[in-house]
Amino acid sequence: MPTLESIAPVGDTDTDALPPLPGPLVPLLHEVRYALARLIDEGSEHRIDLHALPLNTTLIDQLLAFIGRGEVEARIDAMGPTRIHESATPGVWVVDYRDADDQRLALHLEIASVPQILRTDRATLNAGLQRLDAGLAGAGDPSPPS
């Protein structure tokens, strides 16, 4: 199974034609570019809430067309679907939060190696370890390795 690091970017970024960019999106894309540079240089992540910006549906659609789609996608089903996909620019993710009726609740651009929502926190990892230990003990293994 490929890891996120082993998946090659889509297309030849030197020659792929980009769709036209409406003027109101230029400052936003400069913010994305700056955030990606900070991610590379400092490991600093950044999130942009597109619904908090004065963007209409047409501009959001044009932005999503401009940044394109990469090869990595994920879906989380918890109180409604959350759809995540990497853009054609590695490290720039689209995170689309929806409710149970599939109405959009929030739309974020996340500049990160992996979006926060896909990371498992330490408490959940510990719960998983305890579940495995209990399963091993139930299978007759009295002492799982430390």
N, C-alpha and C positions, 0 to 999 in steps of 0.2 A: 504494500500500500504506500503510495507516495506521501511524503511529508510536504508541508507548506513550502519548505525551503527547496524541495526538489522539483517543484512544478515550474516549468519555464514560462516566461511571459508570452502572452498571445501576440502573434503577428510580429512584424519587423517594425519597431517603433521609429526607425529612421525614415521609412518610406510610406507608412500607412497615412492615408489622407484623413485629416480630422474634419468633422462637420464645422460649418461656420459658427463662430462664437459671438453671441449677442453681447453688446457693450456692458450691460449691467452685471454680467457674470465674470468680467475680467478681474475685479478686485477679489472676488471670492476664490478664483483660481490662483491668484497670487498668494492668498492665505493658505491654500492647499499646498502650493509649491514650497512656501516657507516652512510649513509644518512638516512636510516630507524631508526637507533638508535638515530640520532639527531632529527628526526621528533618526536619520542616518548619522548625524554628527554627535548627538547627545543621548539618543535613546528616548527622547521625550515624545510622548503621544499627544494627540490633539483630537477633539471632537467638535464638529460643527452641526448645530441643530438647524436644519434647513427651514423648518417651520417657524423659527424665531426670526428669520430674515424676511425682508419685504420682497419675496419671490412669488409670483403667481404660478399656477400649474404649468403654463406654457414654458416659463423660464426653467422650472424644475425639470421638465421633460427634456429641454434643450441641454441643460447641464448634464443629465444622465446620458444623453446621446453623445455628448462631447467626451465625457470621461470613459465611456465604453464599458464593456464587460470582460473580465478575465475568465479564468477557468475554474476558480474556486467558488463554490456555493455551499450554503448551509441553511437549514431551516430548524427553528426551535418552536415547539408547540407547547406553550404554557400561557393560559389565559388568552389565547389567540396566537396566531402565527407570527413569528419574527423571521423575516427573510434577510439573509446576509449574502452579499457577493462582493468579490474583489473586483475593482474596476480594471480597465486595461493597464492602469498604472499600478504596479505592485506596491502594496502598502497603503493604498487608498481604497477603503471599503465603504460600501453602501449598506446601512442597517435600517431596515424598514419594519417598524413595529406596527402590528395590526391588532384589532380587538377580535372577539369571538365572531363578530359579523363581517370580518375581513375589511373593516373600515380603518384607514390609516390613522394611527395615533401620533406617530412621530417618524421623522425621516432624518437620519444623521449621515454625515460623512465622517468616517473615523480613520484617522491617519495613524496606523499602528502595524506592527508585524502580524499580530492576530487581534481581532476585535475583542474588547473586554468581555462581552457577553458569551464568548466561546471559551473563556478561561475558567478552570475549576478552582474554587477557593480552597484554602487549606482545610477548613472544617469539613467540606464535602469530600475531599481526598481522604481525610481520617475516617469518615463514615464508610467510605468504600473499602478501606483497609480492614476495618472492623467486620464488615460483611464478609469479606474474603476469609478472614481468620475464623469466623463462626462457621462458614461453610467447610473449611478445612478440618476444623475440630469435629464437626458433624460427620465427616467422612472418615473419621478414625485417626486423623493426624493430631496427636496430643499437643505438639509444640511447634507452631509455625516459626520459620526462621525470623530472627530479629533484624 
